Amino acid sequence: MRRLLAAAALGWAAVACAEPAIIFELGGKNDKSFGQAAWEGAERWKKETGKPYLEYEIANAAQREQAARRFAERGADPIVGVGFPQASSIEAVARDFPQRRFAIVDMVVALPNVQSFVFREHEGSFLVGLLAALASKTGTLGFVGGQDIPLVRKVLCGYEQGAKYANPKIKLVWAMTGTTNAAWTDPARGGELTRVQAAQGADVVFAAAGTTGLGVLQAAHDLHILGIGVDSNQNGLHPGSILTSLLKRTDVAVYQAFKGVRPGVTALGLKEGGLDLAYDQFNAKLVTPAMRQRVDAAKAEIIAGRLKVIDYTVAQACR
């Protein structure tokens, strides 16, 4: 039986064997987005192996390192930190416990006992932008990001490139929710920004903002425009009003780490199945066969290396 450690008291059970452990970021494993996808990877490993794992959902920033250190002290191996804010805590604890193995999702920690999983988000968001432009009737797209960091700018940049690939005259209005980690957990603000963008003519809005994005999708539904989800498949949250979701397969990263850490940097993109778009019964009427064909063709071109998508974190520009 999986051990769920109590957040308030940090009540750690003694672990005699080397069970893997996962530390969820603020928002937890039930965020219907980034954290949920990571949890699904852990559950997949559990189902296949029949073995338990440890998990912890932090309630504040100070608990990041506390959780990693307690797991290391109790013999957990590997210890997986889900989200870039955990990079510094994973690095500190990995240095102090060189015999333990660690993994970090969405950031690089250059230590010999750490596997760093990063994603080529610009590839997936290119496809999102392409599909959004094909679906738009106003010629204006919206984007609501979470924390204003290079990672989110990378998603925005790919989105813009894909949209202009489909329609060079497309207009894009965008906003970031904030500059701190709190930007990921503010659905009300996400809804406000969506309403502003809709007033500017946007009829498709992409949410790349953690649980803030839930407010974006709700507002899009209420305004009778299309939303686009992120990380997990969010199509079913508002059937018929979510065009698609950009699947960022943090489940793949966690599953691979639980199977065995391979120190170094592991990059996941379209080719590796680390990113994709979600198609199901909830968006079947929104994506025509012709639209799907255009997206699939671009995906194949990106995987083959014939269609180059600019990575904002490398080029610091989209054009």
C-alpha positions as CSV (number, residue, x, y, z in Angstrom):
1,M,0.0,0.0,0.0
2,R,1.4,3.4,-1.0
3,R,2.4,5.6,1.9
4,L,1.0,9.1,1.7
5,L,3.0,11.3,4.1
6,A,1.0,13.8,6.1
7,A,1.9,17.3,4.9
8,A,1.3,19.2,8.1
9,A,3.4,17.1,10.4
10,L,5.9,15.7,8.0
11,G,5.2,12.3,9.6
12,W,7.8,10.0,8.0
13,A,7.4,6.3,8.2
14,A,10.6,4.3,8.5
15,V,11.5,2.7,5.2
16,A,13.7,-0.3,5.3
17,C,13.8,-1.0,1.6
18,A,14.7,1.3,-1.3
19,E,11.3,2.3,-2.5
20,P,11.1,5.1,-5.1
21,A,9.6,8.4,-4.0
22,I,8.0,11.3,-5.7
23,I,7.6,14.9,-4.5
24,F,4.8,16.9,-6.0
25,E,5.0,20.6,-6.5
26,L,2.4,23.2,-5.2
27,G,-0.9,22.2,-6.8
28,G,-0.3,18.6,-6.0
29,K,-1.2,15.4,-7.9
30,N,-4.8,16.3,-8.4
31,D,-4.2,19.5,-10.4
32,K,-5.6,18.0,-13.6
33,S,-2.4,19.1,-15.3
34,F,1.3,18.8,-14.7
35,G,1.2,17.0,-11.3
36,Q,-1.6,14.6,-12.3
37,A,0.4,13.5,-15.3
38,A,3.4,12.8,-13.1
39,W,1.3,10.8,-10.7
40,E,-0.1,8.7,-13.5
41,G,3.5,7.8,-14.4
42,A,4.1,6.6,-10.8
43,E,0.9,4.7,-10.9
44,R,1.8,3.0,-14.1
45,W,5.1,1.8,-12.6
46,K,3.2,0.6,-9.5
47,K,0.7,-1.4,-11.6
48,E,3.4,-3.0,-13.7
49,T,5.7,-3.9,-10.9
50,G,3.2,-4.5,-8.0
51,K,5.5,-2.5,-5.8
52,P,4.7,0.5,-3.6
53,Y,6.2,4.0,-3.8
54,L,6.3,7.0,-1.5
55,E,4.8,10.3,-2.3
56,Y,4.6,13.8,-0.8
57,E,2.6,16.9,-1.8
58,I,4.3,20.0,-0.5
59,A,2.2,22.8,1.0
60,N,4.9,25.5,1.0
61,A,8.4,26.1,-0.5
62,A,10.3,25.1,2.6
63,Q,9.0,21.6,2.4
64,R,10.8,20.9,-0.9
65,E,14.2,20.3,0.6
66,Q,12.7,18.8,3.8
67,A,10.8,16.2,1.8
68,A,13.8,15.3,-0.4
69,R,16.1,15.1,2.7
70,R,13.7,12.9,4.7
71,F,13.2,10.5,1.9
72,A,17.0,10.2,1.4
73,E,17.5,9.6,5.1
74,R,15.0,6.8,5.1
75,G,16.5,5.1,2.1
76,A,14.2,6.0,-0.7
77,D,15.7,5.5,-4.2
78,P,15.2,7.1,-6.6
79,I,13.7,10.4,-5.4
80,V,11.9,12.3,-8.1
81,G,11.2,16.1,-7.8
82,V,8.3,17.1,-10.1
83,G,8.8,20.7,-11.4
84,F,11.6,23.2,-11.9
85,P,11.1,24.9,-8.4
86,Q,12.5,21.7,-6.8
87,A,15.9,21.9,-8.6
88,S,17.8,23.6,-5.8
89,S,16.5,21.2,-3.2
90,I,17.2,18.1,-5.3
91,E,20.7,19.5,-6.0
92,A,21.4,20.1,-2.3
93,V,20.2,16.7,-1.1
94,A,21.8,14.8,-4.0
95,R,25.2,16.4,-3.0
96,D,24.7,15.2,0.6
97,F,23.6,11.7,-0.4
98,P,25.8,10.7,-3.3
99,Q,24.8,7.0,-2.8
100,R,21.2,7.8,-3.6
101,R,19.7,8.4,-7.0
102,F,17.6,11.4,-7.9
103,A,15.6,12.8,-10.8
104,I,14.3,16.3,-11.6
105,V,11.5,17.1,-14.1
106,D,11.7,20.3,-16.0
107,M,15.2,21.4,-15.0
108,V,18.8,20.4,-15.2
109,V,20.8,19.4,-12.1
110,A,24.3,18.5,-13.2
111,L,25.3,15.9,-10.7
112,P,26.5,12.3,-11.3
113,N,23.6,10.8,-9.3
114,V,20.8,12.9,-10.9
115,Q,18.8,12.4,-14.1
116,S,17.4,15.6,-15.5
117,F,14.3,15.4,-17.7
118,V,13.6,18.4,-20.0
119,F,11.1,18.8,-22.8
120,R,11.2,20.4,-26.2
121,E,7.9,22.2,-25.5
122,H,8.3,24.4,-28.5
123,E,7.7,21.4,-30.8
124,G,4.4,20.5,-29.2
125,S,3.2,24.1,-28.8
126,F,3.9,24.6,-32.5
127,L,1.3,22.0,-33.3
128,V,-1.1,23.7,-30.8
129,G,-0.7,27.0,-32.6
130,L,-1.2,25.4,-36.0
131,L,-4.4,23.8,-34.9
132,A,-5.6,26.9,-33.1
133,A,-5.1,29.1,-36.2
134,L,-7.0,26.6,-38.3
135,A,-9.9,26.6,-35.8
136,S,-10.1,30.4,-35.3
137,K,-12.8,32.3,-37.0
138,T,-11.7,35.8,-35.9
139,G,-8.0,35.5,-36.8
140,T,-7.0,36.3,-33.3
141,L,-5.6,33.8,-30.8
142,G,-5.0,34.2,-27.0
143,F,-2.4,32.8,-24.7
144,V,-2.4,32.8,-20.9
145,G,0.9,31.7,-19.3
146,G,1.7,31.0,-15.7
147,Q,4.9,32.4,-14.2
148,D,6.8,34.6,-16.6
149,I,9.9,32.5,-17.1
150,P,11.9,31.3,-20.1
151,L,10.1,27.9,-20.0
152,V,6.7,29.5,-20.5
153,R,8.1,31.9,-23.1
154,K,9.4,28.9,-24.9
155,V,5.8,27.5,-25.1
156,L,4.5,30.9,-26.2
157,C,7.1,31.1,-28.9
158,G,6.3,27.7,-30.4
159,Y,2.6,28.5,-30.3
160,E,3.2,31.7,-32.2
161,Q,5.3,30.0,-34.8
162,G,2.7,27.3,-35.4
163,A,-0.1,29.8,-35.7
164,K,1.8,31.8,-38.3
165,Y,2.8,28.7,-40.1
166,A,-0.9,28.1,-40.7
167,N,-1.9,31.8,-41.2
168,P,0.8,34.4,-41.5
169,K,-1.7,37.1,-40.8
170,I,-2.9,35.7,-37.5
171,K,-3.0,38.0,-34.5
172,L,-1.8,36.9,-31.1
173,V,-2.7,38.5,-27.7
174,W,-1.0,37.1,-24.7
175,A,-0.4,37.6,-21.0
176,M,1.6,36.0,-18.1
177,T,-0.2,35.6,-14.8
178,G,2.7,36.7,-12.6
179,T,6.4,36.5,-11.8
180,T,6.3,34.2,-8.8
181,N,5.4,30.5,-8.2
182,A,1.9,31.7,-7.1
183,A,1.2,32.4,-10.8
184,W,0.6,28.7,-11.3
185,T,-2.3,28.5,-8.8
186,D,-4.6,31.4,-9.5
187,P,-7.7,30.3,-11.5
188,A,-9.5,33.5,-10.9
189,R,-6.7,35.5,-12.4
190,G,-6.6,33.1,-15.4
191,G,-10.3,33.7,-16.0
192,E,-9.8,37.5,-15.9
193,L,-7.1,37.4,-18.4
194,T,-9.1,35.2,-20.7
195,R,-12.0,37.6,-20.6
196,V,-9.7,40.5,-21.5
197,Q,-8.3,38.5,-24.5
198,A,-11.8,37.5,-25.7
199,A,-12.7,41.2,-25.6
200,Q,-9.7,41.8,-27.9
201,G,-11.1,39.3,-30.4
202,A,-9.5,36.0,-29.4
203,D,-11.7,33.0,-30.0
204,V,-9.1,30.4,-29.1
205,V,-7.1,30.7,-25.9
206,F,-4.2,28.4,-24.9
207,A,-3.6,28.0,-21.2
208,A,-0.1,27.1,-20.1
209,A,-0.5,28.0,-16.5
210,G,-0.9,25.0,-14.2
211,T,-4.1,25.2,-12.1
212,T,-4.4,28.9,-13.2
213,G,-5.3,27.3,-16.5
214,L,-8.5,25.8,-15.0
215,G,-9.8,29.3,-14.8
216,V,-8.9,30.0,-18.4
217,L,-10.7,26.9,-19.6
218,Q,-13.8,27.8,-17.5
219,A,-13.9,31.3,-18.8
220,A,-13.5,30.1,-22.4
221,H,-16.4,27.8,-21.9
222,D,-18.6,30.5,-20.3
223,L,-17.7,32.9,-23.2
224,H,-18.5,30.3,-25.9
225,I,-15.0,30.4,-27.3
226,L,-12.4,27.6,-27.4
227,G,-9.8,26.8,-24.8
228,I,-6.7,24.7,-25.1
229,G,-5.5,22.6,-22.1
230,V,-2.0,21.7,-21.1
231,D,0.1,18.9,-19.6
232,S,-2.7,16.4,-19.0
233,N,-5.6,15.7,-21.3
234,Q,-8.1,18.4,-20.1
235,N,-10.5,17.9,-23.0
236,G,-13.2,16.4,-20.8
237,L,-13.3,19.3,-18.4
238,H,-15.6,21.2,-20.7
239,P,-16.6,18.8,-23.6
240,G,-17.0,20.6,-26.9
241,S,-15.3,23.8,-25.8
242,I,-11.7,22.6,-25.5
243,L,-10.0,22.3,-28.9
244,T,-7.3,20.1,-27.6
245,S,-4.7,19.7,-24.9
246,L,-0.9,19.8,-25.2
247,L,0.2,16.6,-23.5
248,K,3.5,17.1,-21.7
249,R,4.3,13.6,-20.7
250,T,5.7,14.1,-17.2
251,D,4.3,10.6,-16.7
252,V,6.9,9.3,-19.1
253,A,9.7,11.0,-17.1
254,V,8.5,9.7,-13.8
255,Y,7.9,6.2,-15.1
256,Q,11.4,6.1,-16.7
257,A,13.0,7.4,-13.5
258,F,11.2,4.8,-11.3
259,K,12.4,2.1,-13.7
260,G,16.0,3.2,-13.2
261,V,17.8,6.5,-13.1
262,R,20.3,7.2,-15.8
263,P,22.3,10.2,-14.8
264,G,22.6,13.0,-17.3
265,V,20.1,15.0,-19.3
266,T,17.1,13.3,-21.0
267,A,15.3,15.5,-23.6
268,L,11.8,14.5,-24.5
269,G,10.0,15.8,-27.6
270,L,7.6,14.7,-30.3
271,K,10.0,12.0,-31.5
272,E,10.3,10.4,-28.1
273,G,6.6,10.6,-27.3
274,G,7.2,13.2,-24.7
275,L,4.7,15.7,-26.3
276,D,1.6,15.3,-28.3
277,L,-1.9,16.7,-28.8
278,A,-5.0,15.1,-27.3
279,Y,-7.8,13.8,-29.5
280,D,-10.8,12.0,-28.1
281,Q,-14.6,12.0,-28.1
282,F,-14.7,15.3,-26.3
283,N,-13.1,17.3,-29.1
284,A,-14.0,15.0,-32.1
285,K,-16.5,17.5,-33.5
286,L,-14.0,20.4,-33.2
287,V,-11.1,18.9,-35.2
288,T,-12.0,18.1,-38.7
289,P,-10.0,15.4,-40.7
290,A,-8.4,18.1,-42.8
291,M,-7.2,20.0,-39.6
292,R,-5.9,16.7,-38.2
293,Q,-4.1,16.0,-41.4
294,R,-2.3,19.4,-41.4
295,V,-1.2,18.9,-37.8
296,D,0.0,15.3,-38.4
297,A,1.9,16.4,-41.5
298,A,3.7,19.2,-39.5
299,K,4.4,16.7,-36.7
300,A,6.1,14.3,-39.2
301,E,8.1,17.2,-40.6
302,I,9.3,18.2,-37.2
303,I,10.3,14.7,-36.2
304,A,12.1,14.2,-39.5
305,G,14.1,17.5,-38.9
306,R,12.7,19.2,-42.0
307,L,10.6,21.7,-40.1
308,K,12.7,23.6,-37.6
309,V,11.0,25.2,-34.6
310,I,12.8,28.0,-32.8
311,D,13.6,27.3,-29.2
312,Y,13.1,30.6,-27.3
313,T,15.5,29.5,-24.5
314,V,18.2,29.2,-27.1
315,A,17.4,32.0,-29.5
316,Q,15.6,34.4,-27.2
317,A,13.4,35.3,-30.1
318,C,10.5,33.8,-32.2
319,R,11.5,35.2,-35.5
